[in-house]
Amino acid sequence: MTSRLLAASFAALLIAAPASAFAAKAPTVALKSLADLPTPPYPYDEKADAEADVAAALKRAKKAHKLTLIDFGGNWCGDCRIFAGVIEQPDVKRWVDKHYEVVTVNVGRYDKNMQIPARYGLDKLKGVPSFLVVDTNGKLVNQGAFFALTDARHMTPQSIVDWLAQWPK
């Protein structure tokens, strides 16, 4: 096979492959069941300045060449707390910290900080937790995949982490 034909074949393979084929490999999660998860934390600071927190996370992510994961939810939400508990597991936390700057945004009962998702074209949250993955240029990279974890309590810890692994390269 000539090098030109080999290069053309490789280019065709790259074009045909789904973007997820080039995503970062998710760690293998030691926690096999959510039933084994310690009491999940209350991750949303109801008194936080969400605008300042998001701006700071975007700035840190740009400097560190990471993605920003904007996590919208409320402490009343069991699925939100499950997600927070999974990403705090030591084997997961190391991986998340390597690829993401995570910022939590309290949305109350869908009546607080809604201007932040609206800035990215998301005028209404269909459930929480909802996530925006933003690159270092401020561009949304998870278009159409905002609500995949709104039923986190019925997922496995591994499937939650696999979802996160779709965007880092």
DSSP file with accessible surface (Angstrom, degrees, kcal/mol):
  #  RESIDUE AA STRUCTURE BP1 BP2  ACC     N-H-->O    O-->H-N    N-H-->O    O-->H-N    TCO  KAPPA ALPHA  PHI   PSI    X-CA   Y-CA   Z-CA
    1    1 A M              0   0  164      0, 0.0     2,-0.0     0, 0.0     0, 0.0   0.000 360.0 360.0 360.0 130.4    0.0    0.0    0.0
    2    2 A T     >  -     0   0   90      1,-0.1     4,-2.6     4,-0.0     5,-0.2  -0.309 360.0-116.5 -72.7 159.3    1.5    3.4   -1.0
    3    3 A S  H  > S+     0   0  102      1,-0.2     4,-2.6     2,-0.2     5,-0.2   0.866 116.3  54.3 -65.8 -32.4    1.9    6.0    1.7
    4    4 A R  H  > S+     0   0  212      2,-0.2     4,-2.4     1,-0.2    -1,-0.2   0.936 111.2  44.6 -65.6 -44.5   -0.6    8.3   -0.2
    5    5 A L  H  > S+     0   0   89      2,-0.2     4,-2.5     1,-0.2    -2,-0.2   0.910 113.4  51.1 -66.5 -39.8   -3.2    5.5   -0.1
    6    6 A L  H  X S+     0   0  103     -4,-2.6     4,-2.5     2,-0.2    -2,-0.2   0.933 110.9  48.1 -63.2 -43.4   -2.4    4.8    3.5
    7    7 A A  H  X S+     0   0   60     -4,-2.6     4,-2.6     1,-0.2    -2,-0.2   0.910 111.8  49.6 -64.5 -41.1   -2.8    8.4    4.4
    8    8 A A  H  X S+     0   0   57     -4,-2.4     4,-2.3     2,-0.2    -1,-0.2   0.905 111.0  49.9 -65.0 -39.7   -6.1    8.7    2.5
    9    9 A S  H  X S+     0   0   54     -4,-2.5     4,-2.1     2,-0.2    -2,-0.2   0.917 111.4  48.5 -65.0 -42.4   -7.4    5.6    4.3
   10   10 A F  H  X S+     0   0  120     -4,-2.5     4,-2.4     2,-0.2    -2,-0.2   0.925 110.8  50.7 -64.3 -42.7   -6.4    7.0    7.7
   11   11 A A  H  X S+     0   0   44     -4,-2.6     4,-2.3     1,-0.2    -2,-0.2   0.916 109.8  50.4 -61.5 -41.9   -8.1   10.3    6.9
   12   12 A A  H  X S+     0   0   58     -4,-2.3     4,-2.3     1,-0.2    -1,-0.2   0.904 109.5  51.6 -63.7 -39.1  -11.3    8.6    5.9
   13   13 A L  H  X S+     0   0  111     -4,-2.1     4,-1.7     1,-0.2    -2,-0.2   0.924 109.6  49.6 -63.3 -43.0  -11.2    6.6    9.1
   14   14 A L  H  < S+     0   0   72     -4,-2.4    -2,-0.2     1,-0.2    -1,-0.2   0.912 112.1  47.9 -63.0 -41.2  -10.8    9.8   11.1
   15   15 A I  H  < S+     0   0  147     -4,-2.3    -1,-0.2     1,-0.2    -2,-0.2   0.909 114.7  45.6 -66.9 -40.5  -13.7   11.5    9.3
   16   16 A A  H  < S+     0   0   83     -4,-2.3    -1,-0.2    -5,-0.2    -2,-0.2   0.751  93.7  94.8 -77.1 -22.8  -16.0    8.5    9.7
   17   17 A A  S  < S-     0   0   28     -4,-1.7     5,-0.0    -5,-0.2     2,-0.0  -0.417  81.8-112.4 -73.7 142.0  -15.2    7.8   13.4
   18   18 A P    >   -     0   0   82      0, 0.0     3,-1.9     0, 0.0     4,-0.3  -0.381  26.2-114.3 -68.4 153.0  -17.5    9.4   16.1
   19   19 A A  G >  S+     0   0   71      1,-0.3     3,-2.0     2,-0.2     4,-0.1   0.849 114.7  65.8 -57.0 -34.1  -16.0   12.1   18.2
   20   20 A S  G >  S+     0   0   71      1,-0.3     3,-1.4     2,-0.2    -1,-0.3   0.737  85.1  73.4 -63.7 -18.6  -16.3    9.9   21.2
   21   21 A A  G <  S+     0   0   61     -3,-1.9    -1,-0.3     1,-0.3    -2,-0.2   0.728 101.2  43.2 -66.3 -19.2  -13.7    7.6   19.7
   22   22 A F  G <  S+     0   0   99     -3,-2.0    -1,-0.3    -4,-0.3    -2,-0.2   0.241  90.1 119.5-109.7  11.3  -11.1   10.2   20.5
   23   23 A A  S <  S-     0   0   25     -3,-1.4   146,-0.2   146,-0.2   143,-0.2  -0.291  75.2 -87.0 -73.6 162.9  -12.3   11.0   24.0
   24   24 A A        -     0   0   15    144,-2.8     2,-0.3   141,-0.4    -1,-0.1  -0.404  49.2-104.3 -67.5 145.1  -10.2   10.5   27.1
   25   25 A K        -     0   0  167     -2,-0.1    -1,-0.1    -3,-0.1   141,-0.0  -0.561  34.8-127.6 -74.1 128.5  -10.4    7.0   28.6
   26   26 A A        -     0   0   11     -2,-0.3   136,-0.1     1,-0.1    -1,-0.1  -0.464  26.0-109.6 -71.4 147.0  -12.5    7.0   31.7
   27   27 A P        -     0   0   27      0, 0.0     2,-0.6     0, 0.0    -1,-0.1  -0.372  33.7-103.4 -70.8 157.0  -10.9    5.5   34.8
   28   28 A T        -     0   0   99     -2,-0.1     2,-0.4    63,-0.0     3,-0.1  -0.750  39.9-131.9 -80.0 121.9  -12.3    2.2   36.1
   29   29 A V        -     0   0    1     -2,-0.6   129,-0.1     1,-0.2    -1,-0.0  -0.643  10.7-155.4 -82.9 126.9  -14.4    3.1   39.0
   30   30 A A  S    S+     0   0   74     -2,-0.4     2,-0.5   127,-0.1    -1,-0.2   0.869  77.7  84.1 -67.7 -35.7  -13.8    1.0   42.2
   31   31 A L        -     0   0   21      1,-0.2   127,-0.2    55,-0.1    -2,-0.1  -0.559  58.6-177.5 -71.3 115.2  -17.3    1.8   43.4
   32   32 A K        +     0   0  140     -2,-0.5     2,-0.4     1,-0.2    -1,-0.2   0.721  63.1  30.0 -90.7 -22.1  -19.5   -0.8   41.7
   33   33 A S    >   -     0   0   49    123,-0.1     3,-1.6     1,-0.1    -1,-0.2  -0.996  66.2-133.9-140.4 143.7  -22.9    0.2   43.1
   34   34 A L  G >  S+     0   0   25     -2,-0.4     3,-1.7   121,-0.3    -1,-0.1   0.762 105.3  72.2 -65.9 -21.6  -24.4    3.5   44.2
   35   35 A A  G 3  S+     0   0   89      1,-0.3    -1,-0.3    -3,-0.0     0, 0.0   0.777  95.7  52.4 -62.8 -24.1  -25.7    1.5   47.2
   36   36 A D  G <  S+     0   0  111     -3,-1.6    -1,-0.3     2,-0.0    -2,-0.2   0.426  83.1 116.1 -91.3  -0.1  -22.1    1.5   48.4
   37   37 A L  S <  S-     0   0   20     -3,-1.7    49,-0.1    -4,-0.2    48,-0.0  -0.514  70.1-120.6 -70.9 130.3  -21.7    5.3   48.0
   38   38 A P        -     0   0   80      0, 0.0    -1,-0.1     0, 0.0    -2,-0.0  -0.200  59.6 -57.3 -60.1 167.0  -21.1    7.1   51.3
   39   39 A T  S    S-     0   0  127      1,-0.1    43,-0.0    46,-0.0     0, 0.0  -0.240  70.1-117.7 -49.2 118.6  -23.7    9.7   52.2
   40   40 A P        -     0   0   27      0, 0.0    42,-0.1     0, 0.0    -1,-0.1  -0.287  29.0-114.4 -64.2 147.7  -23.6   12.1   49.2
   41   41 A P        -     0   0   51      0, 0.0    44,-0.2     0, 0.0    43,-0.1  -0.170  16.8-115.1 -73.6 171.0  -22.5   15.7   49.9
   42   42 A Y        +     0   0  158      1,-0.1    33,-0.1    42,-0.1    39,-0.0  -0.884  40.7 178.3-102.8  93.3  -24.6   18.8   49.5
   43   43 A P        +     0   0   30      0, 0.0     2,-0.6     0, 0.0    61,-0.2   0.620  46.3  86.2 -81.8 -11.4  -22.6   20.3   46.7
   44   44 A Y        -     0   0    4     61,-0.1     2,-0.8    28,-0.0    31,-0.2  -0.797  63.2-149.7-103.3 118.3  -24.5   23.6   46.0
   45   45 A D    >   -     0   0   98     -2,-0.6     3,-1.3    59,-0.2    61,-0.4  -0.728   6.8-161.9 -82.9 109.5  -23.7   26.7   48.0
   46   46 A E  T 3  S+     0   0  116     -2,-0.8    -1,-0.2     1,-0.3    -2,-0.0   0.670  89.2  47.3 -69.8 -15.1  -27.0   28.6   48.1
   47   47 A K  T 3  S+     0   0  196      2,-0.1    -1,-0.3    -3,-0.0    -2,-0.1   0.396  86.8 119.6-104.6   2.1  -25.3   31.8   49.0
   48   48 A A  S <  S-     0   0   31     -3,-1.3     2,-1.2     1,-0.1     3,-0.1  -0.258  72.1-119.0 -67.6 154.0  -22.5   31.6   46.4
   49   49 A D     >  -     0   0  100      1,-0.2     4,-2.6     2,-0.1     5,-0.2  -0.801  31.7-170.6 -89.6  92.6  -22.0   34.3   43.7
   50   50 A A  H  > S+     0   0    4     -2,-1.2     4,-2.8     1,-0.2     5,-0.3   0.865  80.5  55.1 -59.1 -39.0  -22.6   31.9   40.8
   51   51 A E  H  > S+     0   0   64      1,-0.2     4,-2.4     2,-0.2    -1,-0.2   0.942 112.2  42.8 -59.6 -47.4  -21.5   34.5   38.2
   52   52 A A  H  > S+     0   0   46      2,-0.2     4,-2.5     1,-0.2    -2,-0.2   0.903 114.0  51.9 -66.4 -40.1  -18.1   35.0   40.0
   53   53 A D  H  X S+     0   0   65     -4,-2.6     4,-2.3     2,-0.2    -2,-0.2   0.915 111.9  45.4 -63.8 -44.1  -17.7   31.2   40.6
   54   54 A V  H  X S+     0   0    3     -4,-2.8     4,-2.7     2,-0.2     5,-0.2   0.937 112.9  50.5 -65.9 -44.6  -18.3   30.4   36.9
   55   55 A A  H  X S+     0   0   58     -4,-2.4     4,-2.1    -5,-0.3    -2,-0.2   0.921 112.1  47.8 -59.5 -43.0  -16.0   33.2   35.7
   56   56 A A  H  X S+     0   0   42     -4,-2.5     4,-2.7     2,-0.2    -1,-0.2   0.910 111.7  49.7 -65.8 -41.1  -13.2   32.0   38.0
   57   57 A A  H  X S+     0   0    0     -4,-2.3     4,-2.7     2,-0.2    -2,-0.2   0.916 110.4  50.0 -64.7 -42.5  -13.6   28.4   36.9
   58   58 A L  H  X S+     0   0   45     -4,-2.7     4,-2.3     2,-0.2    -1,-0.2   0.908 112.0  48.7 -61.6 -40.6  -13.5   29.4   33.2
   59   59 A K  H  X S+     0   0  165     -4,-2.1     4,-2.2    -5,-0.2    -2,-0.2   0.927 112.8  46.6 -65.7 -45.7  -10.3   31.4   33.9
   60   60 A R  H  X S+     0   0  113     -4,-2.7     4,-2.3     1,-0.2    -2,-0.2   0.910 112.4  51.2 -62.5 -41.7   -8.6   28.5   35.9
   61   61 A A  H  X>S+     0   0    0     -4,-2.7     5,-2.6     2,-0.2     4,-0.7   0.907 109.4  49.7 -63.8 -41.8   -9.6   26.0   33.1
   62   62 A K  H ><5S+     0   0  119     -4,-2.3     3,-0.9     1,-0.2    -1,-0.2   0.940 112.3  47.5 -62.6 -45.7   -8.1   28.2   30.4
   63   63 A K  H 3<5S+     0   0  181     -4,-2.2    -1,-0.2     1,-0.2    -2,-0.2   0.880 118.5  40.9 -63.2 -36.8   -4.9   28.6   32.3
   64   64 A A  H 3<5S-     0   0   48     -4,-2.3    -1,-0.2    -5,-0.2    -2,-0.2   0.418 109.7-120.2 -92.8   0.5   -4.7   24.9   33.0
   65   65 A H  T <<5 +     0   0  162     -3,-0.9     2,-0.3    -4,-0.7    -3,-0.2   0.926  69.7 129.7  58.7  47.6   -5.8   23.8   29.5
   66   66 A K      < -     0   0   45     -5,-2.6    -1,-0.2    -6,-0.1     2,-0.2  -0.785  61.2-104.6-120.5 170.2   -8.8   21.9   30.9
   67   67 A L  E     -a  100   0A  24     32,-2.3    34,-2.5    -2,-0.3     2,-0.5  -0.584  30.2-126.7 -86.8 156.2  -12.5   21.9   30.2
   68   68 A T  E     -aB 101 134A   1     66,-2.9    66,-2.6    32,-0.2     2,-0.7  -0.923  15.7-158.3-104.4 129.8  -15.0   23.6   32.5
   69   69 A L  E     -aB 102 133A   0     32,-2.9    34,-2.6    -2,-0.5     2,-0.7  -0.944   5.4-162.5-107.2 109.2  -17.8   21.4   33.8
   70   70 A I  E     -aB 103 132A   0     62,-3.0    62,-2.0    -2,-0.7     2,-0.6  -0.870   7.2-161.6 -96.1 115.1  -20.7   23.7   35.0
   71   71 A D  E     -aB 104 131A   1     32,-3.0    34,-3.2    -2,-0.7     2,-0.5  -0.878   3.1-164.8-103.9 111.6  -23.0   21.6   37.2
   72   72 A F  E     +aB 105 130A   0     58,-3.1    58,-1.9    -2,-0.6     2,-0.3  -0.851  37.1  95.6 -99.1 130.1  -26.5   23.0   37.6
   73   73 A G  E     -a  106   0A   0     32,-2.2    34,-2.5    -2,-0.5    35,-0.4  -0.952  55.9-105.4-178.0-162.4  -28.6   21.6   40.5
   74   74 A G    >   -     0   0    0     -2,-0.3     3,-1.9    32,-0.2     6,-0.2  -0.988  28.2-115.7-151.2 153.5  -29.8   21.9   44.0
   75   75 A N  T 3  S+     0   0   25     -2,-0.3     6,-0.1     1,-0.3    -1,-0.0   0.698 112.9  65.8 -66.0 -17.3  -29.2   20.2   47.3
   76   76 A W  T 3  S+     0   0   99     32,-0.1     2,-0.7   -34,-0.0    -1,-0.3   0.636  83.7  93.4 -73.9 -14.5  -32.8   19.0   47.3
   77   77 A C    <>  -     0   0    7     -3,-1.9     4,-1.9     1,-0.2     5,-0.2  -0.728  59.1-163.5 -92.4 114.3  -32.0   16.8   44.2
   78   78 A G  H  > S+     0   0   29     -2,-0.7     4,-2.4     1,-0.2    -1,-0.2   0.880  92.3  53.3 -61.3 -39.1  -30.9   13.3   45.0
   79   79 A D  H  > S+     0   0   13      1,-0.2     4,-2.4     2,-0.2    -1,-0.2   0.886 107.5  52.1 -65.2 -36.1  -29.5   12.8   41.5
   80   80 A C  H  > S+     0   0    0     -6,-0.2     4,-2.4     2,-0.2    -1,-0.2   0.917 111.2  46.6 -64.1 -43.1  -27.3   15.9   41.9
   81   81 A R  H  X S+     0   0   44     -4,-1.9     4,-2.4     2,-0.2    -2,-0.2   0.872 109.8  53.8 -69.3 -35.7  -26.0   14.6   45.2
   82   82 A I  H  X S+     0   0   25     -4,-2.4     4,-2.5     2,-0.2    -2,-0.2   0.950 109.5  48.1 -61.6 -49.4  -25.3   11.2   43.7
   83   83 A F  H  X S+     0   0    0     -4,-2.4     4,-2.5     1,-0.2     5,-0.2   0.945 111.7  50.0 -56.2 -48.2  -23.3   12.7   40.9
   84   84 A A  H  X S+     0   0    7     -4,-2.4     4,-0.8     1,-0.2    -1,-0.2   0.893 111.0  49.7 -59.7 -39.3  -21.3   14.8   43.4
   85   85 A G  H  < S+     0   0    4     -4,-2.4     4,-0.4     1,-0.2     3,-0.4   0.900 109.8  50.5 -67.2 -39.2  -20.6   11.8   45.5
   86   86 A V  H >< S+     0   0    0     -4,-2.5     3,-1.6     1,-0.2     6,-0.2   0.940 109.6  49.0 -65.6 -45.9  -19.4    9.7   42.6
   87   87 A I  H 3< S+     0   0   12     -4,-2.5    -1,-0.2     1,-0.3    -2,-0.2   0.668 105.5  60.1 -74.2  -8.8  -16.9   12.4   41.4
   88   88 A E  T 3< S+     0   0   98     -4,-0.8    -1,-0.3    -3,-0.4    -2,-0.2   0.525  75.6 113.0 -89.8  -7.7  -15.6   12.8   44.9
   89   89 A Q  S X> S-     0   0   39     -3,-1.6     4,-3.6    -4,-0.4     3,-0.8  -0.457  79.4-120.5 -62.9 135.1  -14.5    9.1   45.0
   90   90 A P  H 3> S+     0   0   79      0, 0.0     4,-1.8     0, 0.0     5,-0.2   0.858 110.1  48.0 -51.4 -43.2  -10.6    9.1   45.1
   91   91 A D  H 3> S+     0   0   31      1,-0.2     4,-0.8     2,-0.2    -4,-0.1   0.849 119.6  39.9 -69.3 -29.9  -10.1    7.2   41.8
   92   92 A V  H <> S+     0   0    0     -3,-0.8     4,-3.0    -6,-0.2     5,-0.2   0.897 109.7  58.7 -82.4 -42.8  -12.6    9.4   40.0
   93   93 A K  H  X S+     0   0   72     -4,-3.6     4,-3.1     1,-0.2     5,-0.2   0.893 102.6  53.5 -57.2 -43.2  -11.6   12.7   41.6
   94   94 A R  H  X S+     0   0  166     -4,-1.8     4,-1.3    -5,-0.3    -1,-0.2   0.925 113.3  43.6 -57.7 -44.5   -8.0   12.3   40.3
   95   95 A W  H  X S+     0   0   26     -4,-0.8     4,-1.4     2,-0.2    -2,-0.2   0.930 114.5  48.5 -68.1 -46.0   -9.3   11.8   36.8
   96   96 A V  H >X S+     0   0    3     -4,-3.0     4,-3.1     1,-0.2     3,-0.5   0.941 110.2  52.1 -60.7 -45.2  -11.9   14.6   37.0
   97   97 A D  H 3< S+     0   0   71     -4,-3.1    -1,-0.2     1,-0.2    -2,-0.2   0.811 107.4  53.9 -62.3 -28.9   -9.3   17.1   38.4
   98   98 A K  H 3< S+     0   0  152     -4,-1.3    -1,-0.2    -5,-0.2    -2,-0.2   0.842 123.0  25.0 -71.9 -33.3   -7.0   16.3   35.5
   99   99 A H  H << S+     0   0   26     -4,-1.4   -32,-2.3    -3,-0.5     2,-0.3   0.665 118.7  42.7-107.8 -20.8   -9.5   17.0   32.8
  100  100 A Y  E  <  -a   67   0A   2     -4,-3.1     2,-0.6   -34,-0.2   -32,-0.2  -0.956  51.7-146.3-134.4 149.9  -12.0   19.5   34.3
  101  101 A E  E     -a   68   0A  34    -34,-2.5   -32,-2.9    -2,-0.3     2,-0.5  -0.978  37.5-153.4-101.4 117.1  -12.5   22.6   36.4
  102  102 A V  E     +a   69   0A  43     -2,-0.6     2,-0.4   -34,-0.2   -32,-0.2  -0.822  17.7 179.0 -99.1 132.5  -15.8   21.8   38.1
  103  103 A V  E     -a   70   0A  10    -34,-2.6   -32,-3.0    -2,-0.5     2,-0.4  -1.000  16.3-146.6-132.6 130.3  -18.1   24.5   39.3
  104  104 A T  E     -a   71   0A  44     -2,-0.4     2,-0.5   -34,-0.2   -32,-0.2  -0.813   9.9-164.8 -97.6 140.5  -21.5   24.0   40.9
  105  105 A V  E     -a   72   0A   1    -34,-3.2   -32,-2.2    -2,-0.4     2,-0.4  -0.979  14.9-139.1-127.8 116.7  -24.4   26.4   40.4
  106  106 A N  E     -a   73   0A   8     -2,-0.5   -32,-0.2   -61,-0.4   -56,-0.1  -0.607  18.1-177.8 -73.5 125.9  -27.4   26.4   42.6
  107  107 A V    >>> -     0   0    0    -34,-2.5     4,-1.5    -2,-0.4     5,-1.4   0.295  22.3-151.8-106.3   9.0  -30.5   26.8   40.5
  108  108 A G  T 345S-     0   0   10    -35,-0.4    -1,-0.3     1,-0.2     2,-0.3  -0.342  72.6 -23.9  58.2-130.8  -32.9   26.8   43.5
  109  109 A R  T 345S-     0   0  160     -3,-0.1    -1,-0.2    -2,-0.0   -35,-0.0  -0.430 115.9 -67.9-105.7  52.0  -36.2   25.5   42.2
  110  110 A Y  T <45S+     0   0   91     -3,-0.8    -2,-0.2    -2,-0.3    15,-0.1   0.764 123.4  98.2  65.8  32.0  -35.4   26.6   38.7
  111  111 A D  T  <5 +     0   0  113     -4,-1.5     2,-0.4     1,-0.0    -3,-0.2   0.249  65.8  69.8-131.0  12.6  -35.6   30.2   39.8
  112  112 A K  S   <S-     0   0   92     -5,-1.4    -2,-0.1     1,-0.1    -1,-0.0  -0.988 103.7  -3.3-133.6 142.8  -31.9   31.2   40.5
  113  113 A N  S >  S+     0   0   38     -2,-0.4     3,-1.4     1,-0.1    -1,-0.1   0.676  74.6 141.9  58.0  24.0  -28.9   31.7   38.2
  114  114 A M  T 3>  +     0   0   44      1,-0.3     4,-1.6     2,-0.2    -1,-0.1   0.659  57.4  74.9 -71.9 -12.1  -30.9   30.7   35.1
  115  115 A Q  H 3> S+     0   0   82      2,-0.2     4,-1.5     1,-0.2    -1,-0.3   0.776  87.1  63.7 -68.8 -23.3  -29.0   33.4   33.1
  116  116 A I  H <> S+     0   0    0     -3,-1.4     4,-0.6     2,-0.2     3,-0.4   0.979 107.0  37.5 -71.2 -53.0  -25.9   31.2   33.1
  117  117 A P  H >4>S+     0   0    0      0, 0.0     5,-2.3     0, 0.0     3,-1.4   0.895 112.7  60.9 -64.1 -31.7  -27.3   28.3   31.0
  118  118 A A  H ><5S+     0   0   38     -4,-1.6     3,-2.1     1,-0.3    -2,-0.2   0.861  93.7  63.9 -61.8 -32.7  -29.3   30.9   28.9
  119  119 A R  H 3<5S+     0   0  133     -4,-1.5    -1,-0.3    -3,-0.4    -3,-0.1   0.778 104.7  46.8 -61.1 -25.2  -25.9   32.4   27.9
  120  120 A Y  T <<5S-     0   0   44     -3,-1.4    -1,-0.3    -4,-0.6    -2,-0.2   0.169 130.1 -94.6-103.2  15.8  -25.1   29.1   26.2
  121  121 A G  T < 5S+     0   0   60     -3,-2.1     2,-0.9     1,-0.2    -3,-0.2   0.571  88.9 124.8  87.0   9.6  -28.5   28.9   24.5
  122  122 A L      < +     0   0   16     -5,-2.3    -1,-0.2     1,-0.2    -2,-0.2  -0.817  27.8 170.5-106.0  92.8  -30.2   26.7   27.1
  123  123 A D        +     0   0  135     -2,-0.9     2,-0.4     1,-0.2    -1,-0.2   0.710  65.6  29.5 -78.6 -21.1  -33.3   28.7   28.1
  124  124 A K  S    S-     0   0  157     -7,-0.1     2,-0.5    -6,-0.0    -1,-0.2  -0.994  70.5-136.5-143.2 134.3  -34.9   26.0   30.2
  125  125 A L        -     0   0    8     -2,-0.4     3,-0.1     1,-0.1     5,-0.0  -0.779   8.5-160.4 -87.4 130.8  -33.5   23.1   32.3
  126  126 A K  S    S-     0   0  170     -2,-0.5     2,-0.3     1,-0.3    -1,-0.1   0.335  70.7 -33.0 -91.2   5.0  -35.4   19.9   31.8
  127  127 A G  S    S-     0   0   10     24,-0.0    -1,-0.3    22,-0.0    22,-0.1  -0.859  79.8 -62.5 159.3 169.4  -34.1   18.5   35.0
  128  128 A V  S    S+     0   0    7     -2,-0.3   -49,-0.2    22,-0.2   -48,-0.2  -0.956  96.9  47.2-133.9 151.5  -31.1   18.5   37.3
  129  129 A P  S    S+     0   0    0      0, 0.0     2,-0.4     0, 0.0    20,-0.3   0.509  75.0 170.7 -73.2 146.4  -28.3   17.8   37.4
  130  130 A S  E     -B   72   0A   0    -58,-1.9   -58,-3.1    -2,-0.1     2,-0.4  -0.946  14.1-155.4-121.5 148.3  -27.7   19.5   34.1
  131  131 A F  E     -B   71   0A   0     15,-1.8     2,-0.5    -2,-0.4   -60,-0.2  -0.973  16.3-164.7-133.2 140.7  -24.2   20.1   32.7
  132  132 A L  E     -B   70   0A   0    -62,-2.0   -62,-3.0    -2,-0.4     2,-0.6  -0.980  11.8-157.9-115.4 131.3  -22.5   22.4   30.4
  133  133 A V  E     -B   69   0A   0     -2,-0.5     8,-3.2   -64,-0.2     9,-0.8  -0.963  16.3-172.7-109.0 119.8  -19.0   21.4   29.2
  134  134 A V  E     -BC  68 140A   0    -66,-2.6   -66,-2.9    -2,-0.6     6,-0.2  -0.940  13.0-139.1-120.3 134.4  -17.1   24.5   28.0
  135  135 A D    >   -     0   0   32      4,-2.8     3,-2.1    -2,-0.4   -73,-0.1  -0.194  39.2 -89.0 -83.5-179.1  -13.7   24.5   26.3
  136  136 A T  T 3  S+     0   0   47      1,-0.3    -1,-0.1     2,-0.1   -74,-0.1   0.641 126.8  56.3 -68.7 -14.2  -10.9   27.0   26.9
  137  137 A N  T 3  S-     0   0  128      2,-0.1    -1,-0.3   -75,-0.0     3,-0.1   0.301 121.1-105.7 -95.4   4.8  -12.3   29.3   24.3
  138  138 A G  S <  S+     0   0   37     -3,-2.1     2,-0.4     1,-0.3    -2,-0.1   0.592  74.3 142.3  82.9  12.0  -15.6   29.5   26.0
  139  139 A K        -     0   0  142      1,-0.0    -4,-2.8     2,-0.0     2,-0.3  -0.701  55.2-119.4 -92.1 136.2  -17.3   27.3   23.4
  140  140 A L  B     +C  134   0A  22     -2,-0.4    -6,-0.2    -6,-0.2     3,-0.2  -0.543  30.7 179.0 -70.7 128.4  -20.0   24.8   24.5
  141  141 A V        +     0   0   47     -8,-3.2    -7,-0.1    -2,-0.3    -1,-0.1   0.546  68.6  61.7-111.8  -7.9  -18.8   21.3   23.6
  142  142 A N    >   +     0   0    2     -9,-0.8     3,-2.6     2,-0.0    -1,-0.1  -0.132  68.8 172.5-111.7  41.0  -21.6   19.0   24.8
  143  143 A Q  T 3  S+     0   0  140      1,-0.3   -11,-0.0    -3,-0.2     0, 0.0  -0.188  71.6   9.2 -50.6 127.1  -24.4   20.4   22.7
  144  144 A G  T 3  S+     0   0   68      1,-0.1    -1,-0.3     3,-0.0     3,-0.2   0.442 110.8  87.2  82.4  -0.5  -27.5   18.3   23.1
  145  145 A A    <   +     0   0   26     -3,-2.6     3,-0.2     1,-0.1    -2,-0.1  -0.240  48.3 114.2-123.6  45.1  -26.1   16.3   26.0
  146  146 A F  S    S+     0   0   13      1,-0.2   -15,-1.8   -16,-0.1     3,-0.3   0.767  77.9  39.9 -84.1 -29.6  -27.1   18.5   29.0
  147  147 A F  S >  S+     0   0   41    -17,-0.2     3,-1.6    -3,-0.2     4,-0.2   0.192  73.0 114.9-112.3  16.4  -29.6   16.3   30.7
  148  148 A A  T 3  S+     0   0   51      1,-0.3     3,-0.3    -3,-0.2    -1,-0.2   0.736  81.8  45.3 -63.5 -23.2  -28.0   12.8   30.5
  149  149 A L  T >  S+     0   0    0    -20,-0.3     3,-1.7    -3,-0.3    -1,-0.3   0.211  72.8 109.5-109.3  17.0  -27.5   12.4   34.2
  150  150 A T  T <  S+     0   0   46     -3,-1.6   -22,-0.2     1,-0.3   -71,-0.2   0.658  88.4  44.2 -67.3 -10.5  -30.9   13.7   35.5
  151  151 A D  T >  S+     0   0   79     -3,-0.3     3,-2.2    -4,-0.2    -1,-0.3  -0.222  73.4 140.7-121.2  40.5  -31.6   10.1   36.5
  152  152 A A  G X   +     0   0    0     -3,-1.7     3,-2.1     1,-0.3    -1,-0.1   0.805  60.8  69.0 -56.6 -31.0  -28.1    9.4   38.0
  153  153 A R  G 3  S+     0   0  126      1,-0.3    -1,-0.3    -3,-0.1  -119,-0.1   0.677 100.6  48.9 -66.0 -15.6  -29.6    7.4   40.9
  154  154 A H  G <  S+     0   0  138     -3,-2.2    -1,-0.3     2,-0.1     2,-0.2   0.191 101.3  81.8-106.3  14.8  -30.5    4.7   38.4
  155  155 A M  S <  S-     0   0   51     -3,-2.1  -121,-0.3    -6,-0.1     3,-0.0  -0.610  82.0-108.1-107.8 172.9  -27.1    4.6   36.7
  156  156 A T     >  -     0   0   74     -2,-0.2     4,-1.9     1,-0.1     5,-0.2  -0.693  28.5-115.7 -94.8 156.0  -23.9    2.8   37.7
  157  157 A P  H  > S+     0   0    1      0, 0.0     4,-2.0     0, 0.0     5,-0.2   0.914 117.8  53.8 -54.9 -39.0  -20.9    4.8   39.0
  158  158 A Q  H  > S+     0   0   47      1,-0.2     4,-2.9  -127,-0.2     5,-0.2   0.909 105.3  51.7 -64.8 -40.5  -19.0    3.7   35.9
  159  159 A S  H  > S+     0   0   38      2,-0.2     4,-1.8     1,-0.2    -1,-0.2   0.868 107.8  53.2 -67.8 -30.6  -21.7    4.9   33.5
  160  160 A I  H  X S+     0   0    0     -4,-1.9     4,-1.6     2,-0.2    -1,-0.2   0.951 113.1  42.9 -65.7 -45.9  -21.6    8.3   35.1
  161  161 A V  H  X S+     0   0    0     -4,-2.0     4,-1.5     1,-0.2    -2,-0.2   0.893 109.7  57.0 -69.3 -37.4  -17.9    8.6   34.7
  162  162 A D  H  < S+     0   0   77     -4,-2.9     4,-0.3     1,-0.2    -1,-0.2   0.887 103.8  54.5 -60.2 -37.0  -18.1    7.2   31.2
  163  163 A W  H >< S+     0   0   21     -4,-1.8     3,-1.4     1,-0.2    -1,-0.2   0.936 107.6  49.6 -60.9 -43.8  -20.4   10.1   30.4
  164  164 A L  H >< S+     0   0    0     -4,-1.6     3,-0.9     1,-0.3    -1,-0.2   0.783 101.4  64.9 -64.3 -26.8  -17.8   12.6   31.6
  165  165 A A  T 3< S+     0   0    8     -4,-1.5  -141,-0.4     1,-0.2    -1,-0.3   0.495  78.5  86.0 -79.1  -0.9  -15.1   11.0   29.5
  166  166 A Q  T <  S+     0   0   68     -3,-1.4    -1,-0.2    -4,-0.3  -144,-0.1   0.762  94.2  35.9 -70.4 -27.9  -16.8   11.9   26.2
  167  167 A W  S <  S+     0   0   33     -3,-0.9    -1,-0.1    -4,-0.2    -2,-0.1   0.822  88.9  87.4-105.1 -35.8  -15.2   15.4   25.9
  168  168 A P              0   0    6      0, 0.0  -144,-2.8     0, 0.0   -69,-0.1  -0.417 360.0 360.0 -64.4 143.6  -11.7   15.5   27.2
  169  169 A K              0   0  155   -146,-0.2  -146,-0.2   -70,-0.1    -2,-0.1  -0.743 360.0 360.0-105.5 360.0   -9.1   14.6   24.6
